[in-house]
Amino acid sequence: MKSHEFASLLCSRLCHDLLSPVGALNNGIELLADEHDPEMRARCLDLLAESARASANKLKFFRLAFGAAGGFGDSVDTREARAAIEGLFGGEGRIKLGWMVDEPQMSKAALKVMLNIALIAGDALVRGGSLDVGAERHDQGLDIVVRAEGSRIVLDPELKKVLVGETGEDEVAPRAAAAWLVHSLVQEGNGRVQVADEAGNMLLIGASLPA
């Protein structure tokens, strides 16, 4: 896939994800302009603050997962990844986060793989649950595993196909931009992606990146 084609997919995905919190901001401002009751105005301000936090957290996550965040070096502090995931999924209390990453730093490519796998797995927890992110370095390279567990897990079959390389470049939809990025980065590193979601209430997505 050409770079401008992927950029188009990515922009579509970002616009889709930001539409809800930004739209809520706009609606809240309109309500605030017409509301004179002090209690209702306070409620509107609370909603505006909540929408603003959600927008900021999404932007911080996307900047690290898709953009050039992390400075000019080749590696990024993994604490930034943890903060980004917690900001995206931990605010509402629907998803309990587990962090099992001992590496203090990762290459930018590996960090993007981990963040985008976490994004896909977290989105699959439609009714909430737990999201555990782990990474382990060994002589052969780096293994990244994300486990989602909840009462209902919905993984778009297209995302699974894109992750494991069963979809052609011309068949990737905007909603699969994160999956395509994972597949591309892992393929460039001569690694592999595995997906297991047969259990019904558990989803495992792993990526092996050779040294």
N, C-alpha and C positions, 0 to 999 in steps of 0.2 A: 504494500500500500504506500502511495506517495505521501510525503510529509504534509502537503496541503490538504489531502483527503482526510488524513487522520486529524489534522487541526480542525477541519469542518465537523467531524464526528464529535470531537472533544468540546467544541463550542456549543454544539447542540445539547450535549449532556449537561454542561455547566449551566446553560440557560434554563434547562428543564428543572434542575435541582434548586436553583436560586429563585425561580419564579414564585414559589409558595411563600417563603419568608419575606421577600421584597414586596409581594402583593399584599401580605398582611400588614406591612408597614404603611403602605399607601392607604389601605382601608382604615387603619387605626388613626392616621392623620385626618382623614375625612370625617371620621366619627368625632374626633376631638374638637374639630372646628365647629361642629353643630351641637355639641353637648355642653350644658351649663350646670348640670348637677355635679357637685363636688365629688361625690362617691363614684359616679360613673366616669368622671374625668380621671380620677385616680386609677380606676380599672383600665381605662384606655391607655394610660401611661405605662401601666404594668405590661399590657399586651405589646405596646411599642418596644419596651425594653427587651421583652422576651424575643420578639421577632428580630430585633437588632443583634442580640447575642447569637441567635441561630444563623443569621446571615454572616456575621463575622467568623463564627466557628467553621462554617462551610468554606468560606474563602481561605482561611488559614490552612484547612485540610487540603483543599484543591491546589493551593500554591505549592505545598510540599509534595503532594502525590502526583501532580501533573506538571508543575512548573519547574523553575530553576532555583527554588529556595535552597538554603543551606550554604550560601557563600560560594567562593570560587574554588574551594578545595575539592578533592575527589570523594571525601567521606562526610557523613552528617552524624551529629549526635543523636542517638536513638531516643533520648528523652524528648526530642522535638516530635518524633513520631508518636510516642505515647501520649503526649499532650494533645496532638492533633486528633487522635482516635478518641480520647476521652472527651474532647470538646464536641466531636461530631455525634457520638452515641451515648455519652454518659450523662448528659444534662437532664434528660427527662426521667431518668430512673427506670426506664423500660428494659434497659440492657445492662447486665452486670459484666464489667470488664475484668479480664484476667491478663496479667502481663508476665510472660516467662521469657524475657529477652535479657540475657546477661551481657551481650555485646555492648560496649559503651558507644561504639561507632559502627556504621555500615557504609558501604559504597552507596552513592546516590541511586544507582540502578537497583541494588538490593532493597534499599529503603522504599523505593517506589513500588517494587513488587509486593513488599509486605503491606504497605498502605492500601494498595488497590485490591489485594486479596481480602484485607479486613473490610474494605468498603463493600465488596460483593457479598461477603458472608454476613455482615451486619444488616445489609438491606434485605437479606433472605429471612431475617427474624421478624416476620410480619406481626407477631404478637409478643415480641420481646423475648427475653431469655438471657443466656450467657454467651459472651464472646471472648474466647481465649486466644491470645496471640503469643506465639513462641518462635524462637530462632536458636539454632545451635550450630556452632562452627566446629569443624573437624578437619582431619588431614585432607579429605577429598574436596572440601569446600564448605558451603553454607546451606543448611536446611531451614526452610521457613514453613511453619504450619499454623493455620488458623482454624479453630473449631468453633462452630456455632451450634448451640443446643437450645431448644425451646419447644413449646407445645405445637407449634406449626412453623415449618420451614418451607419457603417457596423459592426455589432457584430456577430462574428462567432457563429452559433447555438450551436456548441459543447461547447464553453466557457460558454454559458448560462446554458446548461444542467449540466456542471460540477459545476458551482457556486451554483446551487440550489439542487445539490445532486441527479440528475437524471441519472448519468453515473457511471458505475461500475469502480472499481479501475483499472482493467486490460484494460480498454478502454480509458484511458487518454493519449493523445498525447503530445509531447513536447511543442507544442504551447499553451497548456492548463495548463502549470505548475503553472502560477500565479493564475489561477482560482482554481486549486486544493489546493493550499496553503491557499487561502481564505476560501474555504469550510472546510478544515481540522481544521484550527484554530478556526473558528466560531463554528463548531460542537463540538470541544473539550471544548469550553466555554458554551455549551448548548444554543447557540444563533441560529440565522437564517439569511439567506441571501435572499433578494428579488431583482428581476430584472424587470424593466418595459421599454420596447422599442417599444411599439406599435405605438407611435406617428409618427415615420418615421424620424423626425429631432431632436428627443430628446431621451436620454438614462438616466435612473435613476438606480443606483445600491446602495442598502442599506444593512447594516449589523447591527443587534442588538446583543449586547454583555451584558448579564445579569451581575449584580454586583456580 
